[in-house]
Amino acid sequence: MAEFLQSENINLESFWSGYREKYQAYFNKEAQSKTLVKGLDFDEVIFGISVAAIKHLCPTLLKVDPKFEAQATQVKAVATQAFQLWLNKTDYELGFQSSSTGEHPILSGYSEPFDTWAGMANLLDKEQWPQGNEPRNIAYFCSALPCSEYPPQNDS
């Protein structure tokens, strides 16, 4: 499976990956679905997805829950763009004074295309890097992505 995903350049986190069509062409059979069972395969679900994706992920649920359907169709979403940098300098070495709370800086109001920067060094202990080559800081840059409409799912 890994060879297939790599050879076809498939990002399973992308709505536009073309996974099902590429799977069919590669393996000459339909991609399988698996139903997960609460208590057996998982304990809790955290639905951490943009409201804009709900109509694509949960069409059956939207048909039986009018409130959920209203949320999915009436709440407007904004496309975003982001990138991350792993740096070899600390916040202090970049010119920021230490805060009394230990929080890392967050700055917003820059010009486009990336108007917000957040120091995320609090995530350094979650990273695994070769010893002696560990980053000393992480910076997240993000902003809204201007677009009038999203391309269709088959535009991978």
Secondary structure per residue as TSV (DSSP state, phi and psi in degrees):
chain	resnum	aa	ss	phi	psi
A	1	M	-	360.0	-41.5
A	2	A	H	-61.1	-40.6
A	3	E	H	-60.6	-42.8
A	4	F	H	-61.2	-49.8
A	5	L	H	-60.5	-40.9
A	6	Q	H	-71.2	-45.2
A	7	S	H	-66.3	-31.0
A	8	E	T	-95.4	2.2
A	9	N	T	54.0	51.4
A	10	I	-	-98.3	125.2
A	11	N	-	-104.5	107.1
A	12	L	T	-68.7	-8.7
A	13	E	T	-89.9	-2.6
A	14	S	-	-100.1	131.1
A	15	F	T	-60.9	-27.1
A	16	W	T	-101.3	23.3
A	17	S	-	-70.2	-25.5
A	18	G	-	70.1	23.2
A	19	Y	H	-52.4	-54.3
A	20	R	H	-61.0	-44.0
A	21	E	H	-66.8	-42.8
A	22	K	H	-67.9	-37.0
A	23	Y	H	-60.5	-47.6
A	24	Q	H	-57.7	-45.8
A	25	A	H	-68.0	-39.1
A	26	Y	H	-73.1	-46.9
A	27	F	H	-100.5	-4.7
A	28	N	S	57.8	37.5
A	29	K	S	-159.9	160.5
A	30	E	-	-70.0	145.8
A	31	A	-	-66.3	137.9
A	32	Q	-	-82.7	150.6
A	33	S	-	-108.3	153.5
A	34	K	-	-131.8	130.3
A	35	T	-	-92.7	122.5
A	36	L	-	-90.7	143.7
A	37	V	-	-111.9	126.0
A	38	K	B	-61.9	135.5
A	39	G	T	90.7	-22.6
A	40	L	T	-106.7	-52.2
A	41	D	T	-97.5	-21.8
A	42	F	B	-159.5	164.1
A	43	D	S	-106.6	-45.6
A	44	E	-	-135.6	155.5
A	45	V	-	-121.1	130.9
A	46	I	-	-109.5	113.4
A	47	F	-	-89.3	79.1
A	48	G	-	-96.1	73.3
A	49	I	-	-136.8	152.3
A	50	S	-	-61.7	144.0
A	51	V	G	-57.9	-26.8
A	52	A	G	-67.7	-21.4
A	53	A	G	-91.5	-11.4
A	54	I	H	-57.8	-43.6
A	55	K	H	-62.5	-26.2
A	56	H	H	-85.1	-30.7
A	57	L	H	-91.9	-26.7
A	58	C	-	-131.4	45.5
A	59	P	H	-60.6	-34.5
A	60	T	H	-68.0	-44.3
A	61	L	H	-64.4	-37.2
A	62	L	H	-63.1	-31.1
A	63	K	H	-70.4	-23.9
A	64	V	H	-106.6	-7.3
A	65	D	-	-129.0	94.8
A	66	P	H	-59.8	-34.3
A	67	K	H	-67.8	-41.8
A	68	F	H	-66.1	-39.4
A	69	E	H	-63.6	-40.9
A	70	A	H	-63.4	-42.0
A	71	Q	H	-61.0	-44.8
A	72	A	H	-68.8	-26.6
A	73	T	H	-106.5	-21.5
A	74	Q	H	-103.9	-24.1
A	75	V	S	-80.3	127.2
A	76	K	-	-87.8	144.6
A	77	A	-	-116.8	160.3
A	78	V	-	-122.5	129.7
A	79	A	-	-66.8	144.4
A	80	T	E	-126.2	161.7
A	81	Q	E	-135.8	149.5
A	82	A	E	-157.3	158.9
A	83	F	E	-148.7	161.0
A	84	Q	E	-127.4	145.7
A	85	L	E	-123.8	136.2
A	86	W	E	-104.0	122.2
A	87	L	E	-115.7	158.1
A	88	N	S	-101.3	15.1
A	89	K	S	-125.9	144.6
A	90	T	-	-77.9	171.5
A	91	D	T	-55.2	-45.8
A	92	Y	G	-60.8	-43.8
A	93	E	G	-66.8	-21.5
A	94	L	G	-86.6	-1.7
A	95	G	T	109.0	3.6
A	96	F	-	-95.7	135.4
A	97	Q	-	-77.8	148.8
A	98	S	-	-65.7	140.1
A	99	S	-	-91.4	153.8
A	100	S	T	-68.2	-20.8
A	101	T	T	-91.2	-10.3
A	102	G	-	80.8	4.8
A	103	E	-	-75.9	152.7
A	104	H	-	-91.5	155.5
A	105	P	-	-68.5	146.4
A	106	I	E	-131.5	123.9
A	107	L	E	-124.2	137.9
A	108	S	E	-138.5	163.4
A	109	G	-	102.0	6.5
A	110	Y	-	-67.0	173.3
A	111	S	-	-81.7	160.8
A	112	E	T	-67.1	155.7
A	113	P	T	-91.2	-13.0
A	114	F	-	-121.5	103.4
A	115	D	-	-96.8	-3.6
A	116	T	E	-132.2	137.0
A	117	W	E	-128.7	134.6
A	118	A	E	-130.6	128.8
A	119	G	E	-75.6	123.5
A	120	M	-	-121.9	36.9
A	121	A	G	-61.8	-17.5
A	122	N	G	-62.7	-13.8
A	123	L	G	-95.8	-0.8
A	124	L	G	-57.4	-38.0
A	125	D	G	-73.7	-5.6
A	126	K	G	-90.8	-11.8
A	127	E	-	-88.6	152.4
A	128	Q	-	-122.7	112.5
A	129	W	-	-127.0	157.1
A	130	P	-	-59.6	137.4
A	131	Q	T	-56.4	132.8
A	132	G	T	91.3	-9.0
A	133	N	-	-125.5	23.8
A	134	E	-	-72.9	142.2
A	135	P	-	-70.9	158.2
A	136	R	S	-110.5	-1.4
A	137	N	E	-164.0	154.4
A	138	I	E	-130.7	134.7
A	139	A	E	-122.0	128.0
A	140	Y	E	-105.5	130.7
A	141	F	E	-118.0	136.2
A	142	C	E	-155.7	167.6
A	143	S	E	-175.5	175.0
A	144	A	E	-69.5	148.5
A	145	L	-	-107.6	109.3
A	146	P	-	-66.7	122.3
A	147	C	-	-157.1	140.5
A	148	S	S	-82.0	-28.9
A	149	E	S	-158.9	157.5
A	150	Y	-	-87.9	146.9
A	151	P	-	-68.1	155.3
A	152	P	-	-66.2	158.2
A	153	Q	T	-58.8	-31.0
A	154	N	T	-78.8	0.6
A	155	D	-	-92.4	68.6
A	156	S	-	-89.6	360.0
